[in-house]
Amino acid sequence: MQPNPTITDPATLGALHEANKRLRAEIAKVIVGQDEIINQVVVCLLARGHVLLVGVPGLAKTLLIRTLSQALDLKFSRIQFTPDLMPSDITGTEIIEEDHQTGKRSFKFVHGPVFANVVLADEINRTPPKTQAALLEAMQEHHVTAAGQTFILDEPFFVLATQNPIEQEGTYPLPEAQLDRFMLNLWLDYPSFDQEVEVVRSTTSARDATVEIAMAHEELLTYQAFVRQIPVADNVIEYAVSLVSKTRPGREAAPDFVNNYISYGAGPRASQYLILGAKALAALDGRLTPLIDDVRAMTIPVLRHRIVPNFNAEADDVNVVDLINRLLEDGNQ
């Protein structure tokens, strides 16, 4: 595998396509169904983004991300967010260490659970904003600053944060500016009847699936670099930017329903993530350039947490996904 792949290297594209097949096969040993969610998580990982995963308890969110880290041979860490969690519980803390030979004491920084390749931030909205910000800073900067020193996080660095949509009492919702740091917002739904039958059958038996490494650590870094170099046609970029621009009320491009139902639209980061996601989708499909359909496929998870509906939308029972679907329909006209 070439450490610095180029867009003229079709072997890297083919290797990524095959590696994705192996990865999906290993995950399927443990996770039943959820194909679309798994695909979007892999897309986000290749694009060097982070995921906010929303779903009720018991839908295997933790199992999914742990299985993914095993199949990718990455260091996994889980942080259970609670109201009493402190920033140092995430980033790490200084301790006094004594040299047994000299008797001298010195401070030593002990790394916290954020020093991993894959970090599961479980129920991130259950901890106060100060603690949330400690993780979000690491997500954005890929480093941690403590005691006047900067500690670089190992690459790849991927955060999957979860939220429970049912219990909102005693929670601290993430502000829109911090939500914007997540590339994708994915909603995990209940399994189908047949899928749940298979889940119950497999989890109540003595069978213990062994997850093999489907993609080595260095391979993933190579594929991440390769995805960034994939060329995109001007019309595809213009489509993504136009789509995002239409979410902003008061702008000339905004349709009437946007002015009526949306308080704030998406920023430029949404356009960037639409294109990065489209690149990753194309690469996973074995194509060397994304299409407008790839951008459309990424629209709901990219825009869902970046559009703020107003009172009119709530009064008319219009949700964010409804608005995004109307934008996509408007783009077809």
N, C-alpha and C positions, 0 to 999 in steps of 0.2 A: 504493500500500500504506500502510495506516494505521500510524504508528509505535507507537501504543498501542491495539492491538485490544481490542475488548470482546466478551463472550460473546454479545452480541445482533447481532454482525456476521457473517451467514452467508457473506458474500463472502470473508472471510478463510479460513473453513473450506474453501470450494470452491477457493480459490486454492492452499491447501496440498495438497489432494487432487490437483490437476492438476500442481503442482510436483513432487510425489513420483513421479508417472508419468513426467515428463520425466527426473527424476534416475535412476530405475531404468533407463530406456532408454539413457541415456548410459553408465551403469556396465556395462550389458550389452554395449556395444561392445567392452569389454576383458575383463570377467570372465564366464566361462562357468559357469552354474549358481549354486550357493550363495545361492539366493533368500532362504531363511530367515535365514541369517547376515546378509545385506545389510539385510534388513528390521529385524532386531534392532539392528544398528549405527545405522541411521537413527532408530529409536525412542529409543535412548540419547542420540543427539546432540540430538534435540528436547527430551528431558527434562533436558538439561544434566548428564548423567552421564558416566562413563568405562567403558571396556570392557577386560576381560582376555580375550584370545583365545588359546586353547590349540590347537596343531596341529603336526603333524610338518613338517619343512622341505619347501619346494617346493609349498605349496598356495596360493601367491599372496597371502599375508597382506599383505606390503608393497605389492604392486600394487593390492590392493583399497583400502587406505586412501589411497594416493596418488591413485588414480582418483577416489575420493570427494572429496578436497580440490580436485581440478581441477574437478569438476562443480559444486562449491559456491563456487568462486573464493576459496578460503581458503589462507593461507600454510601450507605443509607443512614439517615438520622430522622427520628420522629420527635417533634416537640408538641406536647399537649398544652395548649394555651388555656390558662386559667386566670381569674381576676387578680390573683396574688403573684403572678409571674413577673419577674423583674428583667430589665434589659440584659443584665449580666448573666441571667440564666440562659440566655440565647447566645450571646457573643463570647462569654467567658469571663473569668475574673482573675485578679492578682492574688497570689498567696505568698506568704513568707516561707522561704526555703532555707534550711541551714546546711552548710557544708560540714559534713562530719569530720573531715580532716583538719580544716582550719578553724571551725567554729563560727565562721562568718555567716551572717544572714543577708539574704538578698530577696528581692521580689521576683517572682516568676509568674508569667501569664499562662493560665491553663485554658486551653481552647474549649469553647462551648460547643453545643450540638450543631451550630450553624456551619462549623468547619467539616462539611461533608459534600459529596457530589450531588446527592439527591436529598432534599430536606422536605419532610412532610410537616407542614404547619397546621396541626389539627385544630379546627374551630378557632380560627384566627380572630374572629370577632368577639371572643370571650375575654380578651385581655385589654387593658387600658391602652390609649393611643401611644403613650410613651414607649411601651414595650412593643407595640406593633411597628412603630417607627424604627426600632433597632433592627428588625428583620428586613423591613422595606429598604433601609439604607444599604444593607448588605446586598440585597437583590439588585439595586441600581448600580452600585459602585463595584461590586465583586471584591470588596475588601472590608475589613473591620478595623476601626480605630479605637484603641484602648490604652489608657495610661500614656498618652502622647506618642504611641507607636502605631504604625499601620501594618496590618497583617493581611496578606493577599490570600484570597480563597482559591482553592484548587479548582481547575477547570476539568470537565464541565461543571457548572454550578446551576442547578435547577431546583426551583421551589414550587411545590404544589401545595397551595393553601386550601383548606376546606371550610365550608360554612354550612350550618344546619338551618334550612329555611323555615323550620317550624317554630322553634323556641327563640323568641327575640327578646324576652324579658331578661334584663341584666346583661345585655350585650353592648358592644361598642362598634357600631357600623363603621366600616372603613370610609373615610372621606373620598370624594370623587378624584381628588388629585393623587391619592395613594392607590385607588383602584386602577388608575391609568397605568400604573407600573406593571400590571399583569397583562400579558399579551392576549390571553384568552379567558373567557368566562364560560365554563362548561356546566350544564345542568344534567345531573345523573338521574335517570328515570328508573322506575321499578322494572324488574325483568318481566318478560312475557311468561305465560303459564308454563310452557314447555321448558323455558330456561330455568325457571324456579324449581321445577321438578328435577332437572339435572343438577342444580346447585345443592338441593337437599340430598339427592342420591350420593353425590360425590363427597360432601362434607360430613355425612353421618356414617361413612364406611371407614374401613381401615386403610384405604388407599392413601398413599402419601406421594404426591407428584414431585419429581426432582427437576428443578429448572436449570437447564444448561446455559452456558454463556453463548449468546447468539451474535453479539457484536462487542469486540474488545474495546477497552477504554480509548486507546489511541485511534482505533478505527472511527469511533464516534467523533473525536476531535477533527479528524480528516473530513468526515462527511459534513460537519458543521461549517468548516471552511469552504468546502465545495459548494454548498447551497448558497452561500453569500456571493459566489462568483457566477452563478447562473444568470445569463442575460435575459432581460425583459423588454418586450416591444413597447414602444412609446404609447401605443393605443391602450395597452393593458394598464400602464401606470396612470394614464389620463383617466381611464375608467374608474380606477380606485380612488383617485383624488376627487373626481367629480361626485362619486357616491358619498364620500365623507363630507364634501362641501354642502351637499343637499341636506345634511342633518342639522345645519346651523341656521336657526330661525333669524329672520331679518335680512338674510343674504339674498341677492338677486336670484341665485340658483335654487333657493329653497321652495319646494311646493307649498301650496296653501295648507295642507294638513300638517306639515312640519311647523309652520308659523302658528297654527292653532293648538298643537298638542305638545310641543317640545320647548322646554325652558332653555336648555343648553345642549349643544351638539358635540360631536367628537372633534378632537384636536388633530394636529398633523401626525402624532404618533400612531393614530388609527390607520392612516394611509400607509405608513411604513410597515406596520404589522400585516396589513392586507397583502402587500407585495411579498414580504418575507414568508408568510404562510403559503401564498400561492406558489412561490419558488419551491418550498419544501414539499408541497403536494405533488407538483410536477416531477420532482426528483424521485419521490417514492413510487410514482407511477411509471418511472423509466423514461420520462420526457425531459429534454434539455432546456425547455423554455415554458413558462406558464401561460395559460389561456385566461380569457375573461371569466370562463366558467370556474376556474380555480379561485379567482378573486371572489366570485359570488358564493362559493362554498365556504369561504372563510368569514363572510360578512356577519352572520349572526353571532358567533363566538367572539369576534373582535369588537363589534359595536354594542353588544348587549349591556355592558357595564359602563359605556361611555356616553350614553344618551340619557338625559334627565327629563322624563315626562313632566308636564305641568298639571294643574288642577283640572283643566278641561279633559285631559286624557283619563284621569282617574274617574271623573264624573261620568264619562261616556264608556267606561270599562274598556279602555284601549291600553294595552300593555306595550312594552318596548319591542317585543318580537313582532307584534302586529305592525308597528311602525316600520320596522326594518323590512318586513315582507312587502309593505306598500312601497317602500323605496326601491326595492328590487323590481317590483312590477312596473314602477314608474320608469326605471332604467331600460326596460324592454320596449317602451313605447317610442 
